[in-house]
Amino acid sequence: MRRRRWRLDPLKWIGWLFDPVGKNGAFFVFMFALGYLLTQTQITLHVAGAKPYELSVPELLFDLYAICVVLTLIPRRIRYWVRAVLYIILYGVALVDMFCYERFESTLTPTMLMLLSETNQQEAGEFLKSYVGWDVLTSKVGWILLLMAAHILWTIIRSIASRVRKRMILPKVNETVPKFCKAIAGLATLWAVIDAGSQCWGNKVATWRLFSYETVGQVEHELTRRDHAVMYLPVYRLAFGIYANGLADHQLVQLEKASRLVAVDSCSFRVPNIVLVIGESYNKHHSQLYGYKMPTTPRQVALRDSGSLVPYSDVVAPWNLTSFVFKHVLSMHAVGDSGEWCDAPLFPEVFRRAGYRVTMITNQFQSRAKEPVWDFSGGFFLNDPEVSSRQFNVRNTRTYRYDEGVLKALDKVISDKREVLSDKDSSNTDHSSLITHHSSHNLYILHLMGSHVDYRARYPEKTRSRFKPEMYNRPELTAQQRQLLAEYDNSLLYNDSIVAAITQRFEGRDAVVIYMPDHGEEIFDDEPIFGRLHSAEVDYRLARNEMEIPFWIWGSPLYRESHPYGWMAIQNAKDRPLMTDVLPHLLLYLGGISSPLYRSELNIISPDYDTKRPRLLKGETDYNQLKK
């Protein structure tokens, strides 16, 4: 039996490079059209100068060629069904993604998938009845349906043409001519794929890196990088949403295990009313309370001068990301301990087990369809029904346009009225009733929007715009930068009115109010930049602007009179070094809660407090060792 000898046929071999496209021509063309349609129409809404993803064409070409290569390796009979499944998935996900973009001004997000998993059959039916109508056909969703119709029509025509061709007797063609043409097509394909791959390879590496993390926090931090992955197609966004929810579910399981560690031996309710106010993006060096030249905190200064407010001088946040700070501040886990934040119980659950009524009013962490990943990362555990029920007696169910909405919600809780926490300006459509339960021992956690970007949206501009760009003698800044600076200081002035109003609510009660923002903010101090930088290396300049924060404790007249030694301890500790990850231990002490979870060396007003403890920023850089 003679062996078949392989012949070196360069034209044939080069022509094989075109086979993936040639054997999957309709798939390649229509999926390219679908991808291009999506990338050119789904642009970030309400962002001036927003443009389509610049590498959409080369990355589409590269991705589709790779898929076609895989399809070509599959036997022909099976390949037909695999393509059919891919059509269903890609068209289906594209329709859902575009529908969300049209109806909710957002493409698929992890929060959307989380909300979907919590939706029952009745709610799904009501949703479809409310949002899906014939007007969908005239929106951008209709363009996808039109492309699908064209694809179906092409398939029918091609099927008919194929049957006709089989019945016809066609003349033979010299094989060298099509072989030569196919080789040319193969060379063109090789050049196009190499060129496309070289352009989009960075995004492919970033995507691989994004899907390699083990926690939601790590994913969020990855997305702060300049070279983070761009999920430019709906199917990628769906995969990311599933991945992020999987990571979140894992940490929820860990929190469930940690909940079993909660133990309360006794509780004296040392301070019957404890109020923790968490601000947002507050640069300490723009606070009049800490020496800023502009009068941004006149009410806090007045409280300090009256002797009821004690500002702490040396306090830093563990991170410059809200979600990271929230996880570490709420958890009994301290930075530097073994394990993760979710390996220890959250302090609100300890308070609730001890007999306190725990209220959480947040103006940020509410599950919304277009919620960005950093809000998902910070709020997924607070919004989980089981975790939330263990932590809080009272939760608000919506957000407010301005932080004065938090005040109105607080008034309803204090007065113990069975009312809905609602506001006409809320961006959340959930109108669920919030029922409170009376208690003489209360822990209130109030989370404000503070000075979160954009600054001018954080205060009623017509009534609160005290600072003007021309008031700043900063010739090195542009007019636009001075405008941003004025808007930032105006947001601090408005925040000052909110926190002062909170203290007024507790003037006649035995109460303490603790104020701390989650982190700081760059606002044209040392560099002509604003916002936050997320470089891996933390130097003092970055720590000064983004992690040094204002921190103060206010005591009501009744508290100061009833607890003279406690008030003296608060005053004596004002210059001790503190990182806010250990705040739960101060709170447990104020509550008089005796628990194995309490550590006196982490309580800043305790004589056992460890003033030499490293303050690890981002878990790595010791703030105490930075050169100032």
C-alpha positions as CSV (number, residue, x, y, z in Angstrom):
1,M,0.0,0.0,0.0
2,R,1.6,3.3,-1.1
3,R,1.7,6.1,1.4
4,R,0.2,9.4,0.4
5,R,3.0,12.0,0.0
6,W,2.4,15.5,1.3
7,R,3.2,18.1,-1.4
8,L,4.3,21.6,-0.5
9,D,1.7,23.8,-2.1
10,P,2.3,27.4,-0.9
11,L,-0.8,28.8,-2.6
12,K,-3.0,26.2,-0.9
13,W,-1.5,26.7,2.5
14,I,-1.7,30.5,2.3
15,G,-5.3,30.1,1.1
16,W,-6.2,28.2,4.3
17,L,-5.8,31.5,6.2
18,F,-9.0,32.7,4.5
19,D,-10.9,29.4,5.2
20,P,-12.3,30.6,8.6
21,V,-13.9,33.5,6.9
22,G,-14.9,31.7,3.8
23,K,-16.6,28.8,5.6
24,N,-18.4,31.1,8.0
25,G,-19.0,34.1,5.7
26,A,-22.5,35.0,6.8
27,F,-21.6,34.6,10.5
28,F,-18.6,36.9,10.0
29,V,-20.4,39.6,8.1
30,F,-23.6,39.8,10.1
31,M,-21.9,39.6,13.5
32,F,-19.5,42.3,12.4
33,A,-22.4,44.4,11.4
34,L,-24.1,43.8,14.8
35,G,-21.0,44.6,16.7
36,Y,-20.3,47.8,14.7
37,L,-23.9,48.9,15.2
38,L,-23.7,48.5,19.0
39,T,-20.3,50.2,19.4
40,Q,-21.3,53.2,17.3
41,T,-24.7,53.8,19.0
42,Q,-24.1,52.9,22.6
43,I,-22.1,56.0,23.7
44,T,-21.8,57.2,27.3
45,L,-24.9,59.3,27.9
46,H,-24.7,62.8,29.3
47,V,-20.9,63.0,28.9
48,A,-19.7,65.9,26.7
49,G,-17.4,64.8,24.0
50,A,-18.1,61.1,24.5
51,K,-17.1,59.0,21.4
52,P,-17.5,55.3,20.4
53,Y,-14.8,52.9,21.4
54,E,-11.9,53.8,19.1
55,L,-10.7,50.2,18.6
56,S,-14.1,48.8,17.9
57,V,-13.3,47.9,14.2
58,P,-10.0,46.1,14.7
59,E,-11.0,44.4,17.8
60,L,-14.3,43.2,16.2
61,L,-12.3,41.8,13.3
62,F,-9.8,40.1,15.6
63,D,-12.5,38.6,17.8
64,L,-14.7,37.3,15.0
65,Y,-11.7,35.8,13.1
66,A,-10.7,33.9,16.3
67,I,-14.3,32.6,16.7
68,C,-14.4,31.6,13.0
69,V,-11.1,29.7,13.4
70,V,-12.7,27.6,16.2
71,L,-15.8,27.1,14.1
72,T,-13.7,25.8,11.2
73,L,-12.2,23.1,13.4
74,I,-15.6,21.8,14.2
75,P,-17.1,19.2,11.9
76,R,-19.5,20.7,9.3
77,R,-22.7,19.1,10.5
78,I,-22.1,20.2,14.2
79,R,-20.8,23.6,13.1
80,Y,-24.2,24.5,11.7
81,W,-25.8,24.0,15.2
82,V,-23.0,25.7,17.0
83,R,-23.5,28.8,14.8
84,A,-27.2,28.7,15.5
85,V,-26.6,28.7,19.2
86,L,-24.1,31.6,18.9
87,Y,-26.7,33.6,16.8
88,I,-29.3,33.1,19.6
89,I,-26.9,34.2,22.3
90,L,-25.3,37.2,20.5
91,Y,-28.6,38.6,19.1
92,G,-30.4,38.0,22.3
93,V,-27.8,39.6,24.6
94,A,-27.6,42.5,22.1
95,L,-31.3,43.1,22.2
96,V,-31.4,43.1,26.0
97,D,-28.4,45.4,26.2
98,M,-29.8,47.9,23.8
99,F,-33.2,47.8,25.5
100,C,-31.5,48.6,28.8
101,Y,-29.5,51.4,27.1
102,E,-32.7,52.9,25.7
103,R,-34.9,52.5,28.7
104,F,-32.5,53.0,31.6
105,E,-29.6,54.9,30.0
106,S,-27.2,52.1,30.8
107,T,-25.9,49.0,29.2
108,L,-25.8,45.7,31.1
109,T,-24.2,46.0,34.6
110,P,-23.6,43.6,37.5
111,T,-26.4,45.3,39.5
112,M,-28.9,44.6,36.7
113,L,-28.1,40.9,36.9
114,M,-28.3,41.0,40.7
115,L,-31.8,42.6,40.5
116,L,-32.8,40.1,37.9
117,S,-31.9,37.2,40.2
118,E,-34.1,38.7,42.9
119,T,-37.1,39.2,40.6
120,N,-40.1,36.8,40.8
121,Q,-42.5,35.9,38.0
122,Q,-45.1,38.5,39.0
123,E,-42.5,41.3,39.1
124,A,-41.1,40.2,35.7
125,G,-44.6,40.3,34.2
126,E,-45.3,43.8,35.6
127,F,-41.9,44.9,34.2
128,L,-42.6,43.7,30.7
129,K,-46.1,45.2,30.8
130,S,-44.7,48.6,31.9
131,Y,-41.6,48.9,29.7
132,V,-42.1,46.8,26.6
133,G,-44.3,48.3,23.9
134,W,-44.6,48.9,20.2
135,D,-42.4,52.0,20.6
136,V,-39.5,49.7,21.0
137,L,-39.5,49.1,17.3
138,T,-38.8,52.7,16.5
139,S,-35.9,52.9,19.0
140,K,-32.4,51.6,18.4
141,V,-33.6,48.2,19.4
142,G,-35.5,48.2,16.1
143,W,-32.2,48.5,14.2
144,I,-31.1,45.2,15.7
145,L,-34.4,43.6,14.7
146,L,-34.0,45.0,11.2
147,L,-30.5,43.4,11.0
148,M,-31.9,40.1,12.2
149,A,-34.6,40.3,9.5
150,A,-32.0,40.9,6.8
151,H,-30.0,38.0,8.2
152,I,-33.0,35.7,8.0
153,L,-33.8,36.9,4.5
154,W,-30.2,36.3,3.3
155,T,-30.3,32.7,4.8
156,I,-33.6,32.0,2.9
157,I,-32.2,33.3,-0.4
158,R,-28.9,31.5,0.0
159,S,-30.8,28.2,0.7
160,I,-32.9,28.6,-2.4
161,A,-29.8,29.5,-4.5
162,S,-28.0,26.5,-3.2
163,R,-30.7,24.1,-4.3
164,V,-30.9,25.7,-7.7
165,R,-27.1,25.4,-8.1
166,K,-27.2,21.7,-7.4
167,R,-29.6,21.1,-10.3
168,M,-27.4,23.1,-12.8
169,I,-24.5,21.7,-14.8
170,L,-21.7,24.3,-14.5
171,P,-18.6,24.4,-16.6
172,K,-15.3,23.4,-15.0
173,V,-13.0,26.1,-14.0
174,N,-9.2,26.0,-14.0
175,E,-8.4,25.2,-10.3
176,T,-5.2,27.5,-10.4
177,V,-7.2,30.7,-10.8
178,P,-9.5,30.3,-7.7
179,K,-6.5,28.9,-5.8
180,F,-4.5,32.0,-6.6
181,C,-7.4,34.3,-5.7
182,K,-7.8,32.4,-2.4
183,A,-4.1,32.8,-1.6
184,I,-4.4,36.6,-2.2
185,A,-7.4,36.6,0.2
186,G,-5.4,34.6,2.7
187,L,-2.5,37.1,2.6
188,A,-5.0,40.0,3.1
189,T,-6.6,38.1,6.0
190,L,-3.2,37.5,7.6
191,W,-2.2,41.2,7.3
192,A,-5.6,42.4,8.6
193,V,-5.6,40.0,11.6
194,I,-2.0,40.8,12.6
195,D,-2.7,44.6,12.3
196,A,-5.9,44.3,14.3
197,G,-4.3,42.1,16.9
198,S,-1.4,44.5,17.5
199,Q,-3.9,47.4,18.1
200,C,-6.2,45.6,20.5
201,W,-3.8,43.3,22.3
202,G,-3.5,45.6,25.2
203,N,-7.2,45.4,25.8
204,K,-7.1,41.6,25.6
205,V,-4.4,41.5,28.2
206,A,-6.4,43.9,30.4
207,T,-9.5,41.7,30.0
208,W,-7.6,38.6,31.0
209,R,-6.3,40.5,34.0
210,L,-9.8,41.7,35.0
211,F,-11.2,38.2,35.0
212,S,-8.3,36.8,37.1
213,Y,-9.2,38.5,40.5
214,E,-10.7,36.8,43.5
215,T,-12.7,39.6,45.1
216,V,-15.0,42.4,43.9
217,G,-12.8,45.0,45.5
218,Q,-9.8,43.8,43.4
219,V,-12.0,44.1,40.3
220,E,-13.0,47.6,41.3
221,H,-9.5,48.7,41.9
222,E,-8.5,47.2,38.5
223,L,-11.1,49.4,36.8
224,T,-9.5,52.5,38.2
225,R,-6.4,51.9,36.1
226,R,-6.0,54.0,33.0
227,D,-5.4,50.8,30.9
228,H,-8.3,48.9,32.3
229,A,-10.3,46.6,30.1
230,V,-13.1,47.9,27.9
231,M,-16.1,45.7,27.8
232,Y,-17.0,46.9,24.3
233,L,-19.6,44.3,23.4
234,P,-22.8,43.2,25.3
235,V,-21.7,39.6,25.6
236,Y,-18.5,40.8,27.4
237,R,-20.6,42.9,29.7
238,L,-22.8,40.0,30.4
239,A,-19.8,37.8,31.2
240,F,-18.4,40.5,33.5
241,G,-21.7,40.9,35.3
242,I,-21.9,37.1,35.9
243,Y,-18.3,37.1,37.1
244,A,-18.7,40.1,39.5
245,N,-21.9,38.6,41.0
246,G,-20.1,35.3,41.5
247,L,-17.3,37.1,43.4
248,A,-19.9,39.0,45.5
249,D,-21.8,35.8,46.3
250,H,-18.6,34.2,47.6
251,Q,-18.0,37.1,50.0
252,L,-21.6,37.0,51.1
253,V,-21.1,33.3,52.1
254,Q,-18.0,34.4,54.1
255,L,-20.1,37.1,55.8
256,E,-22.7,34.5,56.7
257,K,-20.0,32.4,58.4
258,A,-18.6,35.4,60.1
259,S,-22.1,36.2,61.5
260,R,-21.8,33.1,63.6
261,L,-18.9,34.7,65.5
262,V,-21.1,37.5,66.9
263,A,-21.2,37.2,70.7
264,V,-22.4,39.8,73.2
265,D,-21.7,39.1,76.9
266,S,-23.5,42.2,78.2
267,C,-24.4,45.8,77.2
268,S,-24.6,48.8,79.5
269,F,-25.9,51.2,76.8
270,R,-23.2,53.7,77.9
271,V,-24.4,56.2,75.3
272,P,-28.0,55.6,74.4
273,N,-27.8,57.5,71.0
274,I,-24.7,57.0,68.8
275,V,-24.7,58.7,65.4
276,L,-22.1,57.9,62.8
277,V,-22.1,60.3,59.9
278,I,-20.0,59.3,56.8
279,G,-19.3,62.0,54.3
280,E,-17.9,61.7,50.8
281,S,-14.7,62.9,49.1
282,Y,-13.7,65.5,51.7
283,N,-10.3,67.1,51.4
284,K,-9.3,67.9,55.0
285,H,-7.3,70.9,53.8
286,H,-10.4,72.6,52.4
287,S,-12.0,72.6,55.8
288,Q,-12.1,75.9,57.7
289,L,-12.1,73.7,60.9
290,Y,-8.5,72.7,59.9
291,G,-7.2,76.1,58.9
292,Y,-8.5,76.6,55.4
293,K,-8.7,80.3,54.5
294,M,-12.2,80.1,53.0
295,P,-15.2,79.9,55.5
296,T,-16.4,76.4,54.4
297,T,-17.3,75.2,57.9
298,P,-18.6,78.1,59.9
299,R,-21.1,76.0,61.8
300,Q,-18.6,73.4,62.8
301,V,-16.2,76.1,63.9
302,A,-19.0,77.6,66.1
303,L,-19.6,74.1,67.6
304,R,-15.9,73.7,68.3
305,D,-15.7,77.2,69.9
306,S,-18.7,76.3,72.1
307,G,-16.8,73.3,73.4
308,S,-19.2,70.7,72.1
309,L,-17.2,69.5,69.1
310,V,-13.7,68.0,69.3
311,P,-11.7,67.9,65.9
312,Y,-9.1,65.1,65.7
313,S,-5.8,66.2,64.1
314,D,-4.2,63.0,62.7
315,V,-6.7,60.8,61.0
316,V,-6.4,58.9,57.7
317,A,-8.7,56.6,55.6
318,P,-7.3,53.2,54.7
319,W,-8.2,53.6,51.1
320,N,-9.2,56.3,48.6
321,L,-12.1,54.2,47.3
322,T,-15.5,54.4,49.0
323,S,-16.3,50.7,48.7
324,F,-13.0,49.7,50.3
325,V,-13.4,52.2,53.1
326,F,-17.0,51.0,53.8
327,K,-16.0,47.4,54.0
328,H,-13.2,48.1,56.4
329,V,-15.0,50.6,58.5
330,L,-18.1,48.4,59.0
331,S,-16.1,45.2,59.6
332,M,-14.6,44.2,62.9
333,H,-11.6,43.1,60.9
334,A,-8.7,45.6,61.0
335,V,-6.2,46.2,58.3
336,G,-3.2,44.0,59.0
337,D,-5.3,41.2,60.5
338,S,-5.2,37.8,58.7
339,G,-7.9,37.1,56.3
340,E,-10.3,39.6,54.6
341,W,-12.8,42.1,55.8
342,C,-15.7,39.6,55.2
343,D,-14.0,37.1,57.6
344,A,-15.2,39.1,60.6
345,P,-18.7,40.3,61.6
346,L,-19.9,43.8,60.8
347,F,-20.3,46.0,63.8
348,P,-24.0,47.0,63.1
349,E,-25.0,43.3,63.7
350,V,-23.1,43.4,67.0
351,F,-25.1,46.5,68.1
352,R,-28.3,44.9,67.0
353,R,-27.6,41.7,69.0
354,A,-26.8,43.9,72.0
355,G,-30.2,45.5,71.9
356,Y,-29.7,48.7,70.0
357,R,-32.1,49.7,67.2
358,V,-29.8,50.2,64.2
359,T,-30.8,52.6,61.4
360,M,-29.0,52.9,58.1
361,I,-29.8,55.8,55.8
362,T,-27.6,56.0,52.8
363,N,-27.8,58.5,49.9
364,Q,-25.6,56.3,47.7
365,F,-25.8,52.6,48.1
366,Q,-29.2,51.6,46.6
367,S,-29.5,49.0,43.9
368,R,-30.2,50.7,40.6
369,A,-30.1,49.4,37.1
370,K,-27.4,51.8,35.9
371,E,-25.3,51.5,39.0
372,P,-21.5,51.7,38.3
373,V,-19.3,48.9,39.4
374,W,-17.8,50.9,42.3
375,D,-21.2,51.4,43.8
376,F,-22.0,47.7,43.2
377,S,-18.8,46.8,45.0
378,G,-19.5,49.0,48.0
379,G,-23.2,48.2,48.4
380,F,-23.7,44.6,47.2
381,F,-23.4,43.3,50.8
382,L,-25.5,46.1,52.3
383,N,-28.3,45.6,49.8
384,D,-28.4,41.8,50.1
385,P,-31.7,41.1,51.9
386,E,-30.3,38.5,54.3
387,V,-27.2,40.6,55.3
388,S,-29.3,43.7,55.6
389,S,-31.9,42.1,57.8
390,R,-29.1,41.0,60.2
391,Q,-27.5,44.4,60.3
392,F,-30.4,46.9,60.4
393,N,-33.8,47.4,62.0
394,V,-34.4,50.4,59.7
395,R,-33.2,50.9,56.1
396,N,-34.2,53.6,53.6
397,T,-35.1,52.3,50.2
398,R,-34.3,55.3,48.0
399,T,-31.8,58.0,47.4
400,Y,-32.3,61.8,47.5
401,R,-31.2,64.6,45.2
402,Y,-29.6,66.5,48.0
403,D,-28.4,65.4,51.5
404,E,-31.2,67.3,53.2
405,G,-33.3,64.3,52.1
406,V,-31.3,62.3,54.6
407,L,-32.3,64.8,57.3
408,K,-36.0,64.3,56.4
409,A,-35.6,60.5,56.5
410,L,-33.8,60.8,59.9
411,D,-36.7,62.9,61.3
412,K,-39.2,60.2,60.4
413,V,-37.1,57.6,62.1
414,I,-36.6,59.7,65.2
415,S,-40.3,60.5,65.5
416,D,-41.1,56.8,64.9
417,K,-43.7,57.5,62.2
418,R,-44.8,54.6,59.9
419,E,-44.1,56.5,56.7
420,V,-42.3,55.9,53.4
421,L,-38.9,57.4,53.2
422,S,-39.4,59.2,49.9
423,D,-38.6,62.4,48.0
424,K,-39.8,63.9,44.8
425,D,-36.2,64.3,43.6
426,S,-35.3,60.7,44.2
427,S,-33.6,58.8,41.4
428,N,-34.9,55.5,42.7
429,T,-38.5,54.4,41.9
430,D,-38.8,52.0,44.8
431,H,-41.7,53.2,47.0
432,S,-41.7,50.4,49.6
433,S,-42.8,51.3,53.1
434,L,-40.2,51.6,55.8
435,I,-41.6,50.7,59.2
436,T,-39.6,51.7,62.3
437,H,-39.7,50.2,65.7
438,H,-39.4,52.3,68.8
439,S,-36.2,51.9,71.0
440,S,-34.6,54.1,73.6
441,H,-31.1,52.9,72.4
442,N,-30.2,53.8,68.9
443,L,-27.3,53.6,66.5
444,Y,-27.7,55.8,63.4
445,I,-25.5,55.4,60.4
446,L,-26.0,58.2,58.0
447,H,-24.2,58.1,54.6
448,L,-24.1,61.4,52.7
449,M,-23.3,62.2,49.1
450,G,-21.1,65.0,50.4
451,S,-18.8,66.3,47.8
452,H,-19.0,63.4,45.3
453,V,-18.2,64.4,41.7
454,D,-19.8,66.3,40.2
455,Y,-19.6,69.0,42.9
456,R,-22.2,71.4,41.6
457,A,-24.9,68.7,41.8
458,R,-24.3,68.3,45.5
459,Y,-26.0,71.5,46.6
460,P,-29.0,73.7,45.6
461,E,-27.0,76.1,43.4
462,K,-29.4,79.0,43.5
463,T,-29.4,79.2,47.3
464,R,-26.0,77.9,48.2
465,S,-23.5,79.3,45.7
466,R,-21.5,81.5,48.1
467,F,-18.0,81.0,46.6
468,K,-17.3,82.4,43.1
469,P,-14.3,81.7,40.8
470,E,-13.1,85.3,41.0
471,M,-12.7,84.9,44.8
472,Y,-9.6,82.7,44.3
473,N,-6.3,84.4,43.7
474,R,-4.9,81.4,41.8
475,P,-3.4,82.7,38.5
476,E,-1.9,79.3,37.8
477,L,-5.4,77.8,37.4
478,T,-7.6,78.2,34.3
479,A,-11.1,79.8,34.6
480,Q,-12.7,76.4,34.4
481,Q,-10.4,75.0,37.2
482,R,-11.3,78.0,39.5
483,Q,-15.0,77.3,38.7
484,L,-14.5,73.7,39.9
485,L,-12.7,74.9,43.0
486,A,-15.6,77.2,43.9
487,E,-18.1,74.4,43.3
488,Y,-16.2,72.1,45.6
489,D,-16.0,74.6,48.4
490,N,-19.7,75.3,48.0
491,S,-20.4,71.6,48.4
492,L,-18.4,71.7,51.7
493,L,-20.4,74.7,52.9
494,Y,-23.6,72.8,52.2
495,N,-22.3,69.7,53.9
496,D,-21.5,71.9,56.9
497,S,-25.2,72.9,57.1
498,I,-26.2,69.2,57.0
499,V,-23.9,67.9,59.7
500,A,-24.7,70.9,62.0
501,A,-28.4,70.1,61.5
502,I,-27.8,66.5,62.5
503,T,-26.2,67.6,65.8
504,Q,-29.3,69.8,66.4
505,R,-31.5,66.8,66.2
506,F,-29.8,65.4,69.3
507,E,-29.3,68.5,71.4
508,G,-31.8,67.3,74.0
509,R,-30.7,63.7,74.1
510,D,-27.8,61.7,75.6
511,A,-25.9,61.4,72.4
512,V,-22.6,61.6,70.5
513,V,-22.2,62.3,66.8
514,I,-19.1,61.1,65.0
515,Y,-18.3,62.6,61.6
516,M,-15.8,61.2,59.1
517,P,-15.7,61.2,55.3
518,D,-14.8,58.0,53.5
519,H,-11.7,59.5,51.9
520,G,-10.3,62.8,50.5
521,E,-10.1,64.3,47.1
522,E,-7.6,66.1,44.8
523,I,-8.7,69.6,44.3
524,F,-5.9,71.7,42.7
525,D,-3.8,71.9,45.9
526,D,-0.4,70.5,44.9
527,E,-1.1,69.6,41.3
528,P,-3.5,71.0,38.7
529,I,-5.8,68.0,39.0
530,F,-9.1,67.1,40.7
531,G,-10.7,63.8,41.6
532,R,-8.6,60.8,42.7
533,L,-5.5,59.1,41.5
534,H,-5.3,55.4,41.7
535,S,-1.6,54.7,41.2
536,A,-0.2,51.7,43.0
537,E,2.4,53.8,44.8
538,V,1.2,56.0,47.7
539,D,3.5,58.9,48.4
540,Y,2.8,61.6,51.0
541,R,1.4,64.1,48.4
542,L,-1.2,61.6,47.4
543,A,-1.9,60.6,51.1
544,R,-2.2,64.2,52.1
545,N,-4.9,65.0,49.6
546,E,-6.8,61.7,49.3
547,M,-6.4,59.9,52.6
548,E,-6.0,62.6,55.3
549,I,-9.5,63.3,56.4
550,P,-11.4,65.5,58.9
551,F,-12.7,63.6,61.9
552,W,-14.6,65.0,64.9
553,I,-16.8,63.9,67.8
554,W,-19.7,66.1,69.0
555,G,-21.2,65.5,72.5
556,S,-24.7,66.7,73.4
557,P,-25.0,68.9,76.6
558,L,-26.6,65.9,78.4
559,Y,-23.8,63.6,77.3
560,R,-21.1,65.9,78.5
561,E,-22.9,66.4,81.8
562,S,-23.6,62.7,82.4
563,H,-20.3,61.3,81.1
564,P,-17.5,63.8,82.3
565,Y,-14.8,61.2,82.2
566,G,-15.9,59.9,78.8
567,W,-15.9,63.4,77.4
568,M,-12.5,64.0,78.9
569,A,-11.2,60.9,77.2
570,I,-12.5,62.0,73.9
571,Q,-10.8,65.4,74.3
572,N,-7.5,63.9,75.4
573,A,-7.4,61.6,72.4
574,K,-7.8,64.3,69.8
575,D,-4.1,64.3,68.7
576,R,-3.6,60.5,68.7
577,P,-3.0,58.9,65.3
578,L,-6.0,57.0,63.9
579,M,-7.0,55.1,60.8
580,T,-10.7,54.7,60.4
581,D,-10.6,50.9,59.9
582,V,-10.6,50.5,63.7
583,L,-13.6,52.8,64.3
584,P,-15.9,49.8,65.3
585,H,-13.9,49.4,68.5
586,L,-14.6,53.0,69.6
587,L,-18.2,52.5,68.8
588,L,-18.5,49.3,70.8
589,Y,-16.9,51.1,73.8
590,L,-19.4,54.0,73.5
591,G,-22.2,51.5,73.4
592,G,-20.9,49.7,76.5
593,I,-20.9,46.4,74.6
594,S,-18.9,43.7,76.2
595,S,-17.9,41.2,73.4
596,P,-14.9,39.0,72.6
597,L,-14.8,41.0,69.3
598,Y,-13.8,44.2,71.1
599,R,-10.1,45.1,71.3
600,S,-9.2,48.0,73.6
601,E,-5.8,48.5,71.9
602,L,-7.8,49.6,68.8
603,N,-10.1,52.0,70.7
604,I,-8.6,55.5,70.3
605,I,-10.0,56.9,73.6
606,S,-8.9,53.8,75.6
607,P,-5.7,54.1,77.8
608,D,-4.7,50.8,76.1
609,Y,-4.8,52.3,72.6
610,D,-1.8,51.4,70.4
611,T,-0.4,54.7,69.1
612,K,2.5,52.8,67.3
613,R,0.2,50.7,65.2
614,P,1.1,50.9,61.5
615,R,-1.5,52.7,59.4
616,L,-1.3,50.7,56.2
617,L,-2.7,52.7,53.3
618,K,-4.1,50.4,50.6
619,G,-2.9,47.6,52.9
620,E,0.7,48.2,52.0
621,T,2.2,51.7,52.6
622,D,2.6,52.7,56.3
623,Y,1.4,56.3,56.6
624,N,3.5,56.8,59.7
625,Q,6.7,56.2,57.7
626,L,5.9,58.6,54.8
627,K,8.1,61.6,54.5
628,K,6.0,64.8,55.1
